[in-house]
Structure formats: C-alpha cells, structure tokens
Amino acid sequence: MAGFAGKSGDYEDRAGKKRIRSIITGILNVAVMGVLLFVPAGTTDWPAAWVLLVFSLISFFINSLVVSPELLDERSRRHDNAKPWDRYLVAAIVISGWASMVVAGLDFRYGWTGISPITLQAAAFALVVFSGGILIWAMASNPFFSAVVRVQDERGQTVITGGPYRYVRHPGYAGWILYMLFLPLMLGSFIAVVPGVIAAVLDIVRTYLEDRILLSELAGYREYAGRVRYRLVPGVW
C-alpha cells in the first residue's frame, strides 16, 4: 500500500511540474503577443489588445489545468516521425498569425481602418472566446491532440469520437480558424484580416492533409470518417 501511495505521489508530482511548465510557456507566449501588438502600435494604451492578452492568459491557464499531463508532455516534445511538410506549414501559419497582430498594431498607430464600431469589436471578441472554448474542449476530449501531424503508435493512439468530435473530425482546427478570422476585427483592424485569412487558409490545407494521413495510417479512422462526414463545419465540409 505504501509503495502504491509512493507511485501515486510521484505521478502527481510529475503531473504538477508539467502543468507548471505549460503555464510558464503560456505566460511567455502572451508576453510575445504583447510585443507583437504594442511595439508596432507605439503605445500600450490599447484596451482591445489588453483584453486579448488577459483572455489569452486565462485560456492558457485553463488549458494547462484541464488537459492531461501526458498530452502536455506530447505537445512539448520534438517528434522524429512528424510529417516533414508539416514543419513548414506550421511555420507559415505561425508567421501569418504573428503578421496579423503586427499589422493590427500598425493599423492602431496610423489609423488605416479608422474608427471600428465597438459593436463589431464586441461581436468579434465573443467569437474569439467561442473559438477558444472549442480549442480547449477539443484538447480536453482528445488525449492525442498533438502539436504536429503524426500517428502516435507508441502511445497507442485510437480514434476519438466524444466531445466535439461527435460533430466534426477536426474541431481544434475549426476553433483556430475562427480565432484567426475574428482576432483582427476584435482588435479593430480590417487590414489585419488579410494575414488572418492567409493563416486560416493554411489551416484548412493542413486539415485536409492531416485527414489523409489519418485515413491511411490510423486504424478505425476511415470508419469514423464514414459516420462523421464533415471535417470542420457540419453540413458544409
């Protein structure tokens, strides 16, 4: 009994450390976001940007608590069997997302868009929050929600059919695409929608490519795809 308790204590200790590392990573990500927003804006007097940063910090914190320690570990590691093309695609998506924030900051400084209706910004923020909820729900439901495209044979990956996966096959991508499309509008920038759309299109491409990998390499996924026909939007695609 003492040995069991010792193993349980060790597991909880390791899990706690993984969650702490995840929270620290989230804080660093939010700090980077702040630099990408405030430096181009030339000021920190930008309420919408502060709302985004606070929301992002809360989201990272919640995500670190609800996601399994094993998944946190999976997402923090480099994997040799990740698909080579995915590395370049992810880099392009991240750069496009960063560009969206930089352009929004420049727009705030120089007033290219002009005054954005507060109702539009509020509605866009509601959709950003909704997209964040979808992402967290997907990650909490899927213990194999890796940061790279790969089949996790060493972890015994299986097809996940619960949570949002009952409705679409790639809810995480759906949430991220919504986020990239409405983040610029939340920040009051129409021009920043352009790199946001580029990031969203690249994510759609990644969804298609990952779906093909899962169909060919993950046991049971083809049958699941026959039941859940849509990748991102129910009734559409």
CYANA upper distance limits for C-alpha pairs under 8 A (distance plus 0.5 A):
  1 MET  CA      5 ALA  CA      6.70
  2 ALA  CA      6 GLY  CA      6.60
  3 GLY  CA      7 LYS  CA      6.79
  4 PHE  CA      8 SER  CA      6.64
  5 ALA  CA      9 GLY  CA      6.56
  6 GLY  CA     10 ASP  CA      6.70
  7 LYS  CA     11 TYR  CA      6.70
  8 SER  CA     12 GLU  CA      6.73
  9 GLY  CA     13 ASP  CA      6.60
 10 ASP  CA     14 ARG  CA      6.69
 11 TYR  CA     15 ALA  CA      6.52
 12 GLU  CA     16 GLY  CA      6.47
 13 ASP  CA     17 LYS  CA      6.81
 14 ARG  CA     18 LYS  CA      6.77
 15 ALA  CA     19 ARG  CA      6.77
 15 ALA  CA     69 PRO  CA      5.76
 16 GLY  CA     20 ILE  CA      6.69
 17 LYS  CA     21 ARG  CA      6.65
 18 LYS  CA     22 SER  CA      6.64
 18 LYS  CA     69 PRO  CA      6.64
 18 LYS  CA     72 LEU  CA      7.23
 18 LYS  CA     73 ASP  CA      7.40
 19 ARG  CA     23 ILE  CA      6.68
 19 ARG  CA     64 SER  CA      5.99
 19 ARG  CA     65 LEU  CA      7.19
 19 ARG  CA     69 PRO  CA      7.28
 19 ARG  CA     72 LEU  CA      7.92
 20 ILE  CA     24 ILE  CA      6.70
 20 ILE  CA     64 SER  CA      8.41
 21 ARG  CA     25 THR  CA      6.61
 22 SER  CA     26 GLY  CA      6.69
 22 SER  CA     60 PHE  CA      8.49
 22 SER  CA     64 SER  CA      6.37
 22 SER  CA     72 LEU  CA      7.50
 23 ILE  CA     27 ILE  CA      6.75
 23 ILE  CA     60 PHE  CA      7.01
 23 ILE  CA     61 PHE  CA      6.31
 23 ILE  CA     64 SER  CA      6.61
 24 ILE  CA     28 LEU  CA      6.78
 25 THR  CA     29 ASN  CA      6.69
 26 GLY  CA     30 VAL  CA      6.72
 26 GLY  CA     57 LEU  CA      7.23
 26 GLY  CA     60 PHE  CA      5.85
 26 GLY  CA     61 PHE  CA      7.84
 27 ILE  CA     31 ALA  CA      6.71
 27 ILE  CA     57 LEU  CA      7.02
 27 ILE  CA     60 PHE  CA      8.31
 28 LEU  CA     32 VAL  CA      6.78
 29 ASN  CA     33 MET  CA      6.75
 30 VAL  CA     34 GLY  CA      6.69
 30 VAL  CA     53 LEU  CA      6.66
 30 VAL  CA     56 SER  CA      7.18
 30 VAL  CA     57 LEU  CA      6.89
 31 ALA  CA     35 VAL  CA      6.94
 32 VAL  CA     36 LEU  CA      6.76
 33 MET  CA     37 LEU  CA      6.66
 33 MET  CA     53 LEU  CA      7.88
 33 MET  CA     98 TRP  CA      8.40
 33 MET  CA    101 MET  CA      8.16
 34 GLY  CA     38 PHE  CA      6.31
 34 GLY  CA     39 VAL  CA      8.50
 34 GLY  CA     49 ALA  CA      8.38
 34 GLY  CA     53 LEU  CA      7.52
 35 VAL  CA     39 VAL  CA      6.05
 36 LEU  CA     40 PRO  CA      7.29
 36 LEU  CA     98 TRP  CA      7.43
 36 LEU  CA    101 MET  CA      6.54
 36 LEU  CA    102 VAL  CA      5.87
 36 LEU  CA    105 GLY  CA      8.05
 37 LEU  CA     41 ALA  CA      6.79
 37 LEU  CA     49 ALA  CA      7.49
 37 LEU  CA    101 MET  CA      6.09
 37 LEU  CA    102 VAL  CA      6.22
 37 LEU  CA    104 ALA  CA      7.71
 37 LEU  CA    105 GLY  CA      5.52
 38 PHE  CA     42 GLY  CA      6.42
 38 PHE  CA     43 THR  CA      6.18
 38 PHE  CA     44 THR  CA      6.07
 38 PHE  CA    105 GLY  CA      6.89
 39 VAL  CA     43 THR  CA      7.45
 39 VAL  CA    105 GLY  CA      7.95
 40 PRO  CA    102 VAL  CA      6.49
 40 PRO  CA    103 VAL  CA      8.20
 40 PRO  CA    105 GLY  CA      5.37
 40 PRO  CA    106 LEU  CA      5.55
 40 PRO  CA    109 ARG  CA      7.78
 41 ALA  CA    104 ALA  CA      8.39
 41 ALA  CA    105 GLY  CA      4.68
 41 ALA  CA    106 LEU  CA      5.71
 41 ALA  CA    107 ASP  CA      7.94
 41 ALA  CA    108 PHE  CA      6.22
 41 ALA  CA    109 ARG  CA      5.22
 42 GLY  CA    105 GLY  CA      8.41
 42 GLY  CA    109 ARG  CA      6.96
 46 TRP  CA     50 TRP  CA      7.09
 47 PRO  CA     51 VAL  CA      6.73
 48 ALA  CA     52 LEU  CA      6.80
 48 ALA  CA    186 MET  CA      7.50
 48 ALA  CA    187 LEU  CA      6.02
 48 ALA  CA    188 GLY  CA      8.38
 49 ALA  CA     53 LEU  CA      6.77
 49 ALA  CA    187 LEU  CA      6.91
 50 TRP  CA     54 VAL  CA      6.63
 51 VAL  CA     55 PHE  CA      6.58
 52 LEU  CA     56 SER  CA      6.51
 53 LEU  CA     57 LEU  CA      6.61
 54 VAL  CA     58 ILE  CA      6.75
 55 PHE  CA     59 SER  CA      6.60
 55 PHE  CA    129 VAL  CA      8.38
 56 SER  CA     60 PHE  CA      6.65
 57 LEU  CA     61 PHE  CA      6.73
 58 ILE  CA     62 ILE  CA      6.67
 59 SER  CA     63 ASN  CA      6.47
 59 SER  CA    132 GLY  CA      7.59
 59 SER  CA    136 ILE  CA      8.46
 60 PHE  CA     64 SER  CA      6.60
 61 PHE  CA     65 LEU  CA      7.01
 62 ILE  CA     66 VAL  CA      6.76
 63 ASN  CA     67 VAL  CA      6.32
 63 ASN  CA    136 ILE  CA      6.43
 63 ASN  CA    139 MET  CA      8.48
 63 ASN  CA    140 ALA  CA      8.38
 64 SER  CA     72 LEU  CA      8.15
 66 VAL  CA    140 ALA  CA      6.48
 67 VAL  CA     71 LEU  CA      7.19
 67 VAL  CA     72 LEU  CA      7.38
 67 VAL  CA    139 MET  CA      6.85
 67 VAL  CA    140 ALA  CA      5.47
 67 VAL  CA    143 PRO  CA      8.24
 68 SER  CA     72 LEU  CA      6.93
 68 SER  CA    140 ALA  CA      7.82
 68 SER  CA    143 PRO  CA      7.28
 69 PRO  CA     73 ASP  CA      6.68
 70 GLU  CA     74 GLU  CA      6.66
 70 GLU  CA    143 PRO  CA      8.04
 71 LEU  CA     75 ARG  CA      6.58
 71 LEU  CA    143 PRO  CA      6.14
 71 LEU  CA    144 PHE  CA      7.02
 71 LEU  CA    145 PHE  CA      7.46
 71 LEU  CA    146 SER  CA      7.78
 72 LEU  CA     76 SER  CA      6.77
 73 ASP  CA     77 ARG  CA      6.96
 74 GLU  CA    146 SER  CA      6.86
 74 GLU  CA    147 ALA  CA      8.42
 75 ARG  CA    145 PHE  CA      8.32
 75 ARG  CA    146 SER  CA      5.88
 75 ARG  CA    147 ALA  CA      5.70
 75 ARG  CA    148 VAL  CA      8.40
 81 ASN  CA    150 ARG  CA      6.92
 82 ALA  CA     86 ASP  CA      7.83
 82 ALA  CA    148 VAL  CA      6.59
 82 ALA  CA    149 VAL  CA      6.15
 82 ALA  CA    150 ARG  CA      5.38
 83 LYS  CA     87 ARG  CA      7.83
 83 LYS  CA    148 VAL  CA      8.22
 83 LYS  CA    149 VAL  CA      6.45
 83 LYS  CA    150 ARG  CA      6.77
 84 PRO  CA     88 TYR  CA      8.06
 85 TRP  CA     89 LEU  CA      6.87
 86 ASP  CA     90 VAL  CA      6.43
 86 ASP  CA    148 VAL  CA      7.38
 86 ASP  CA    149 VAL  CA      6.94
 86 ASP  CA    206 ARG  CA      8.18
 87 ARG  CA     91 ALA  CA      6.78
 87 ARG  CA    148 VAL  CA      8.24
 88 TYR  CA     92 ALA  CA      6.75
 89 LEU  CA     93 ILE  CA      6.74
 89 LEU  CA    202 LEU  CA      7.70
 89 LEU  CA    206 ARG  CA      7.81
 90 VAL  CA     94 VAL  CA      6.59
 91 ALA  CA     95 ILE  CA      6.60
 92 ALA  CA     96 SER  CA      6.60
 92 ALA  CA    199 ALA  CA      8.09
 92 ALA  CA    202 LEU  CA      8.23
 93 ILE  CA     97 GLY  CA      6.69
 93 ILE  CA    198 ILE  CA      8.35
 93 ILE  CA    199 ALA  CA      5.43
 93 ILE  CA    200 ALA  CA      8.42
 93 ILE  CA    202 LEU  CA      6.76
 93 ILE  CA    203 ASP  CA      7.54
 94 VAL  CA     98 TRP  CA      6.66
 94 VAL  CA    199 ALA  CA      8.07
 95 ILE  CA     99 ALA  CA      6.51
 96 SER  CA    100 SER  CA      6.73
 96 SER  CA    195 PRO  CA      5.82
 96 SER  CA    196 GLY  CA      7.09
 96 SER  CA    198 ILE  CA      7.04
 96 SER  CA    199 ALA  CA      5.74
 97 GLY  CA    101 MET  CA      7.26
 97 GLY  CA    180 MET  CA      7.44
 97 GLY  CA    195 PRO  CA      7.29
 97 GLY  CA    196 GLY  CA      6.68
 97 GLY  CA    199 ALA  CA      6.60
 98 TRP  CA    102 VAL  CA      6.82
 99 ALA  CA    103 VAL  CA      6.46
 99 ALA  CA    192 ALA  CA      8.34
 99 ALA  CA    195 PRO  CA      6.70
100 SER  CA    104 ALA  CA      6.62
100 SER  CA    184 PRO  CA      7.24
100 SER  CA    192 ALA  CA      5.42
100 SER  CA    193 VAL  CA      7.39
100 SER  CA    194 VAL  CA      8.00
100 SER  CA    195 PRO  CA      5.64
100 SER  CA    196 GLY  CA      6.07
101 MET  CA    105 GLY  CA      6.67
101 MET  CA    184 PRO  CA      7.81
101 MET  CA    192 ALA  CA      7.64
102 VAL  CA    106 LEU  CA      6.79
103 VAL  CA    107 ASP  CA      6.48
103 VAL  CA    191 ILE  CA      7.69
103 VAL  CA    192 ALA  CA      5.80
104 ALA  CA    108 PHE  CA      6.65
104 ALA  CA    184 PRO  CA      6.94
104 ALA  CA    187 LEU  CA      7.16
104 ALA  CA    188 GLY  CA      8.02
104 ALA  CA    189 SER  CA      5.95
104 ALA  CA    191 ILE  CA      7.79
104 ALA  CA    192 ALA  CA      5.74
105 GLY  CA    109 ARG  CA      6.85
106 LEU  CA    110 TYR  CA      6.60
106 LEU  CA    111 GLY  CA      8.50
107 ASP  CA    111 GLY  CA      5.73
107 ASP  CA    112 TRP  CA      5.75
107 ASP  CA    113 THR  CA      7.04
107 ASP  CA    189 SER  CA      6.85
107 ASP  CA    191 ILE  CA      7.95
107 ASP  CA    192 ALA  CA      8.40
108 PHE  CA    112 TRP  CA      8.03
108 PHE  CA    188 GLY  CA      8.27
108 PHE  CA    189 SER  CA      7.93
111 GLY  CA    115 ILE  CA      8.21
112 TRP  CA    191 ILE  CA      8.28
113 THR  CA    188 GLY  CA      8.10
113 THR  CA    189 SER  CA      6.34
113 THR  CA    190 PHE  CA      6.51
113 THR  CA    191 ILE  CA      7.41
115 ILE  CA    188 GLY  CA      8.07
116 SER  CA    120 LEU  CA      7.70
116 SER  CA    121 GLN  CA      7.72
116 SER  CA    188 GLY  CA      5.75
116 SER  CA    189 SER  CA      7.88
117 PRO  CA    121 GLN  CA      7.04
117 PRO  CA    188 GLY  CA      8.42
118 ILE  CA    122 ALA  CA      6.55
119 THR  CA    123 ALA  CA      6.59
120 LEU  CA    124 ALA  CA      6.57
120 LEU  CA    185 LEU  CA      7.69
120 LEU  CA    186 MET  CA      7.87
121 GLN  CA    125 PHE  CA      6.57
121 GLN  CA    185 LEU  CA      6.33
121 GLN  CA    186 MET  CA      4.79
121 GLN  CA    187 LEU  CA      7.27
121 GLN  CA    188 GLY  CA      6.65
122 ALA  CA    126 ALA  CA      6.75
122 ALA  CA    186 MET  CA      7.18
123 ALA  CA    127 LEU  CA      6.98
123 ALA  CA    186 MET  CA      8.18
124 ALA  CA    128 VAL  CA      6.72
124 ALA  CA    182 PHE  CA      5.80
124 ALA  CA    183 LEU  CA      7.43
124 ALA  CA    185 LEU  CA      6.38
124 ALA  CA    186 MET  CA      5.38
125 PHE  CA    129 VAL  CA      6.67
125 PHE  CA    182 PHE  CA      7.82
125 PHE  CA    183 LEU  CA      7.72
125 PHE  CA    186 MET  CA      5.66
126 ALA  CA    130 PHE  CA      6.66
127 LEU  CA    131 SER  CA      6.52
127 LEU  CA    178 LEU  CA      7.72
127 LEU  CA    179 TYR  CA      7.87
127 LEU  CA    182 PHE  CA      7.29
128 VAL  CA    132 GLY  CA      6.72
128 VAL  CA    178 LEU  CA      7.45
128 VAL  CA    179 TYR  CA      5.63
128 VAL  CA    182 PHE  CA      6.75
128 VAL  CA    183 LEU  CA      6.86
128 VAL  CA    186 MET  CA      8.42
129 VAL  CA    133 GLY  CA      6.75
130 PHE  CA    134 ILE  CA      6.86
130 PHE  CA    175 GLY  CA      8.30
131 SER  CA    135 LEU  CA      6.82
131 SER  CA    174 ALA  CA      8.27
131 SER  CA    175 GLY  CA      4.82
131 SER  CA    176 TRP  CA      7.02
131 SER  CA    178 LEU  CA      6.27
131 SER  CA    179 TYR  CA      6.06
132 GLY  CA    136 ILE  CA      6.75
132 GLY  CA    175 GLY  CA      6.96
132 GLY  CA    176 TRP  CA      8.20
132 GLY  CA    179 TYR  CA      7.79
133 GLY  CA    137 TRP  CA      6.52
133 GLY  CA    175 GLY  CA      8.32
134 ILE  CA    138 ALA  CA      6.56
134 ILE  CA    164 PRO  CA      8.20
134 ILE  CA    171 PRO  CA      7.28
134 ILE  CA    172 GLY  CA      7.19
134 ILE  CA    174 ALA  CA      8.38
134 ILE  CA    175 GLY  CA      5.83
135 LEU  CA    139 MET  CA      6.71
135 LEU  CA    171 PRO  CA      7.62
135 LEU  CA    172 GLY  CA      5.45
135 LEU  CA    173 TYR  CA      8.40
135 LEU  CA    175 GLY  CA      5.88
135 LEU  CA    176 TRP  CA      7.51
136 ILE  CA    140 ALA  CA      6.49
137 TRP  CA    141 SER  CA      6.56
137 TRP  CA    163 GLY  CA      7.61
137 TRP  CA    164 PRO  CA      7.56
138 ALA  CA    142 ASN  CA      6.52
138 ALA  CA    145 PHE  CA      8.37
138 ALA  CA    163 GLY  CA      7.47
138 ALA  CA    164 PRO  CA      6.68
138 ALA  CA    165 TYR  CA      8.00
138 ALA  CA    171 PRO  CA      6.67
138 ALA  CA    172 GLY  CA      6.15
139 MET  CA    143 PRO  CA      7.39
139 MET  CA    145 PHE  CA      6.35
139 MET  CA    172 GLY  CA      7.88
141 SER  CA    160 ILE  CA      8.25
141 SER  CA    162 GLY  CA      7.20
141 SER  CA    163 GLY  CA      6.22
141 SER  CA    164 PRO  CA      8.23
142 ASN  CA    160 ILE  CA      6.74
144 PHE  CA    152 GLN  CA      7.96
144 PHE  CA    157 GLN  CA      7.01
146 SER  CA    150 ARG  CA      8.25
149 VAL  CA    210 GLU  CA      6.76
150 ARG  CA    213 ILE  CA      8.46
151 VAL  CA    157 GLN  CA      7.47
151 VAL  CA    214 LEU  CA      7.86
151 VAL  CA    217 GLU  CA      7.53
151 VAL  CA    218 LEU  CA      7.16
152 GLN  CA    156 GLY  CA      6.93
152 GLN  CA    157 GLN  CA      5.81
153 ASP  CA    157 GLN  CA      6.31
157 GLN  CA    218 LEU  CA      8.38
158 THR  CA    218 LEU  CA      7.90
158 THR  CA    219 ALA  CA      7.78
158 THR  CA    220 GLY  CA      8.20
159 VAL  CA    218 LEU  CA      8.11
159 VAL  CA    219 ALA  CA      8.13
159 VAL  CA    220 GLY  CA      6.96
159 VAL  CA    221 TYR  CA      6.48
159 VAL  CA    224 TYR  CA      8.03
160 ILE  CA    165 TYR  CA      7.22
161 THR  CA    165 TYR  CA      5.59
161 THR  CA    166 ARG  CA      5.99
161 THR  CA    224 TYR  CA      8.17
162 GLY  CA    166 ARG  CA      6.00
164 PRO  CA    168 VAL  CA      7.18
164 PRO  CA    171 PRO  CA      6.69
165 TYR  CA    169 ARG  CA      5.92
165 TYR  CA    170 HIS  CA      7.51
165 TYR  CA    171 PRO  CA      7.06
166 ARG  CA    228 VAL  CA      7.38
167 TYR  CA    228 VAL  CA      7.01
167 TYR  CA    230 TYR  CA      8.11
167 TYR  CA    234 PRO  CA      6.97
168 VAL  CA    228 VAL  CA      6.72
168 VAL  CA    229 ARG  CA      7.85
168 VAL  CA    230 TYR  CA      5.78
168 VAL  CA    231 ARG  CA      5.65
168 VAL  CA    232 LEU  CA      6.03
168 VAL  CA    233 VAL  CA      7.08
168 VAL  CA    234 PRO  CA      6.79
169 ARG  CA    225 ALA  CA      7.80
169 ARG  CA    228 VAL  CA      7.11
169 ARG  CA    229 ARG  CA      8.25
169 ARG  CA    230 TYR  CA      6.90
169 ARG  CA    231 ARG  CA      5.21
169 ARG  CA    232 LEU  CA      7.20
170 HIS  CA    174 ALA  CA      6.98
170 HIS  CA    207 THR  CA      7.62
170 HIS  CA    231 ARG  CA      5.96
170 HIS  CA    232 LEU  CA      6.23
171 PRO  CA    175 GLY  CA      6.67
171 PRO  CA    231 ARG  CA      8.29
171 PRO  CA    232 LEU  CA      6.73
172 GLY  CA    176 TRP  CA      6.78
173 TYR  CA    177 ILE  CA      6.52
173 TYR  CA    203 ASP  CA      7.20
173 TYR  CA    204 ILE  CA      8.14
173 TYR  CA    207 THR  CA      7.37
173 TYR  CA    232 LEU  CA      7.69
174 ALA  CA    178 LEU  CA      6.83
174 ALA  CA    232 LEU  CA      5.79
174 ALA  CA    233 VAL  CA      7.88
175 GLY  CA    179 TYR  CA      6.72
176 TRP  CA    180 MET  CA      6.78
176 TRP  CA    200 ALA  CA      8.26
177 ILE  CA    181 LEU  CA      6.73
177 ILE  CA    199 ALA  CA      8.17
177 ILE  CA    200 ALA  CA      5.37
177 ILE  CA    203 ASP  CA      7.29
177 ILE  CA    204 ILE  CA      8.41
178 LEU  CA    182 PHE  CA      6.71
178 LEU  CA    200 ALA  CA      8.38
179 TYR  CA    183 LEU  CA      6.19
180 MET  CA    184 PRO  CA      7.93
180 MET  CA    196 GLY  CA      5.50
180 MET  CA    197 VAL  CA      7.53
180 MET  CA    199 ALA  CA      7.27
180 MET  CA    200 ALA  CA      6.71
181 LEU  CA    185 LEU  CA      8.33
181 LEU  CA    193 VAL  CA      6.96
181 LEU  CA    196 GLY  CA      5.91
181 LEU  CA    197 VAL  CA      6.48
181 LEU  CA    200 ALA  CA      7.34
182 PHE  CA    186 MET  CA      6.70
182 PHE  CA    193 VAL  CA      8.26
183 LEU  CA    187 LEU  CA      6.88
183 LEU  CA    196 GLY  CA      8.34
184 PRO  CA    188 GLY  CA      6.83
184 PRO  CA    189 SER  CA      5.81
184 PRO  CA    190 PHE  CA      7.17
184 PRO  CA    191 ILE  CA      8.45
184 PRO  CA    192 ALA  CA      5.87
184 PRO  CA    193 VAL  CA      5.97
184 PRO  CA    196 GLY  CA      7.64
185 LEU  CA    189 SER  CA      5.89
185 LEU  CA    190 PHE  CA      6.71
185 LEU  CA    192 ALA  CA      8.47
185 LEU  CA    193 VAL  CA      7.67
189 SER  CA    193 VAL  CA      7.59
190 PHE  CA    194 VAL  CA      8.44
192 ALA  CA    196 GLY  CA      6.95
193 VAL  CA    197 VAL  CA      6.44
194 VAL  CA    198 ILE  CA      6.91
195 PRO  CA    199 ALA  CA      6.71
196 GLY  CA    200 ALA  CA      6.73
197 VAL  CA    201 VAL  CA      6.58
198 ILE  CA    202 LEU  CA      6.71
199 ALA  CA    203 ASP  CA      6.71
200 ALA  CA    204 ILE  CA      6.81
201 VAL  CA    205 VAL  CA      6.86
202 LEU  CA    206 ARG  CA      6.69
203 ASP  CA    207 THR  CA      6.57
204 ILE  CA    208 TYR  CA      6.85
205 VAL  CA    209 LEU  CA      6.79
206 ARG  CA    210 GLU  CA      6.47
207 THR  CA    211 ASP  CA      6.52
207 THR  CA    231 ARG  CA      8.07
208 TYR  CA    212 ARG  CA      6.95
209 LEU  CA    213 ILE  CA      6.99
210 GLU  CA    214 LEU  CA      6.73
211 ASP  CA    215 LEU  CA      6.62
212 ARG  CA    216 SER  CA      6.86
213 ILE  CA    217 GLU  CA      6.38
213 ILE  CA    218 LEU  CA      8.23
214 LEU  CA    218 LEU  CA      5.46
214 LEU  CA    221 TYR  CA      6.85
214 LEU  CA    222 ARG  CA      8.42
215 LEU  CA    221 TYR  CA      6.15
215 LEU  CA    222 ARG  CA      5.71
216 SER  CA    222 ARG  CA      8.40
220 GLY  CA    224 TYR  CA      6.84
221 TYR  CA    225 ALA  CA      6.53
222 ARG  CA    226 GLY  CA      6.81
223 GLU  CA    227 ARG  CA      7.14
224 TYR  CA    228 VAL  CA      6.56
225 ALA  CA    229 ARG  CA      5.98
225 ALA  CA    230 TYR  CA      8.35
229 ARG  CA    237 TRP  CA      8.41
230 TYR  CA    234 PRO  CA      6.12
230 TYR  CA    235 GLY  CA      7.25
230 TYR  CA    236 VAL  CA      7.41
230 TYR  CA    237 TRP  CA      5.39
231 ARG  CA    237 TRP  CA      6.12
232 LEU  CA    236 VAL  CA      8.43
232 LEU  CA    237 TRP  CA      6.40
233 VAL  CA    237 TRP  CA      5.95
